[in-house]
Amino acid sequence: MPEKQQLFDPKPVLDLIANIEADLQRLKGLVEQQVEKFDPANPHNKAPDGKLTEEGVECCYRLFDEGKSRYSVAQQMKISFAAATHRFNTWRKMGGPKRQKTLLG
């Protein structure tokens, strides 16, 4: 009986999967850098009128995500304790640490 020929060579498929996995790891690294890059003292966190910008609000929420207290957030963000309390209550209503995070610019 003649030998059966293999229908397809798995090596190119496995190589392709390895390349895709490597690309995904690089992409994940880039996205993680963006997500982790926040600075409570960044001037872009506040608008000229002193209110928090979208980035400032997200930064505030991320501090709460880390378990920081309202007092700590107020100090780090250079906002009043009342403003930190307002943001804390909004953060809780949005699901606390399970809320949908937004990317920071």
C-alpha positions as CSV (number, residue, x, y, z in Angstrom):
1,M,0.0,0.0,0.0
2,P,1.3,3.5,-0.8
3,E,2.1,5.8,2.2
4,K,-0.6,8.3,3.0
5,Q,0.4,11.9,2.4
6,Q,-0.2,14.4,5.1
7,L,-3.1,16.6,4.0
8,F,-1.6,19.8,5.2
9,D,1.6,21.0,6.9
10,P,0.8,22.4,10.4
11,K,4.1,24.3,10.7
12,P,3.0,27.4,8.7
13,V,-0.2,27.6,10.7
14,L,1.7,27.3,14.0
15,D,4.2,30.0,12.8
16,L,1.3,32.3,12.0
17,I,-0.3,31.7,15.4
18,A,3.0,32.5,17.1
19,N,3.4,35.7,15.1
20,I,-0.2,36.8,15.9
21,E,0.4,36.0,19.6
22,A,3.6,38.1,19.6
23,D,1.8,41.0,17.9
24,L,-1.0,40.8,20.5
25,Q,1.5,40.9,23.3
26,R,3.1,44.0,21.8
27,L,-0.3,45.6,21.4
28,K,-1.2,44.7,25.0
29,G,1.9,46.3,26.2
30,L,1.2,49.5,24.4
31,V,-2.4,49.7,25.7
32,E,-1.3,48.9,29.3
33,Q,1.2,51.7,29.2
34,Q,-1.7,54.1,28.2
35,V,-4.0,52.8,30.9
36,E,-1.4,53.0,33.6
37,K,-0.1,56.4,32.6
38,F,-1.9,58.8,34.9
39,D,-0.6,61.5,37.2
40,P,-2.8,63.2,39.8
41,A,-0.7,66.4,39.7
42,N,-0.9,66.7,35.8
43,P,-2.1,70.2,35.0
44,H,-4.3,68.7,32.2
45,N,-6.5,67.3,35.0
46,K,-8.1,70.7,35.6
47,A,-9.7,73.2,33.3
48,P,-8.9,76.9,33.5
49,D,-12.0,77.4,35.7
50,G,-10.6,74.9,38.3
51,K,-13.0,72.1,37.5
52,L,-11.8,68.6,36.6
53,T,-11.4,67.7,33.0
54,E,-12.5,64.3,31.7
55,E,-8.9,63.2,32.2
56,G,-9.0,64.6,35.8
57,V,-12.2,62.8,36.6
58,E,-10.8,59.5,35.3
59,C,-7.6,60.0,37.2
60,C,-9.6,60.6,40.3
61,Y,-11.6,57.4,39.7
62,R,-8.4,55.4,39.2
63,L,-7.2,56.6,42.6
64,F,-10.4,55.3,44.1
65,D,-9.9,52.1,42.1
66,E,-6.6,51.7,43.9
67,G,-8.4,52.0,47.3
68,K,-7.3,55.6,48.1
69,S,-9.4,57.5,50.5
70,R,-11.3,60.7,49.7
71,Y,-8.8,62.6,51.8
72,S,-5.8,61.1,49.9
73,V,-7.5,61.8,46.5
74,A,-8.3,65.4,47.5
75,Q,-4.6,65.9,48.5
76,Q,-3.1,64.2,45.4
77,M,-5.5,65.9,43.0
78,K,-5.3,69.3,44.8
79,I,-9.1,69.4,45.0
80,S,-11.4,70.0,48.0
81,F,-12.5,67.2,50.2
82,A,-16.1,68.0,49.2
83,A,-15.2,67.6,45.5
84,A,-13.4,64.3,46.3
85,T,-16.5,63.2,48.1
86,H,-18.7,64.1,45.1
87,R,-16.4,62.2,42.8
88,F,-16.3,59.2,45.2
89,N,-20.1,59.0,45.3
90,T,-20.3,59.2,41.5
91,W,-17.6,56.5,41.2
92,R,-19.6,54.2,43.5
93,K,-22.8,54.8,41.4
94,M,-20.8,53.9,38.3
95,G,-19.8,50.5,39.8
96,G,-16.7,51.4,41.7
97,P,-13.7,49.4,40.6
98,K,-15.9,47.4,38.2
99,R,-16.9,50.6,36.2
100,Q,-16.0,51.0,32.6
101,K,-12.6,52.8,32.5
102,T,-11.8,55.3,29.8
103,L,-8.4,55.8,28.1
104,L,-6.3,58.8,29.2
105,G,-4.7,61.0,26.6
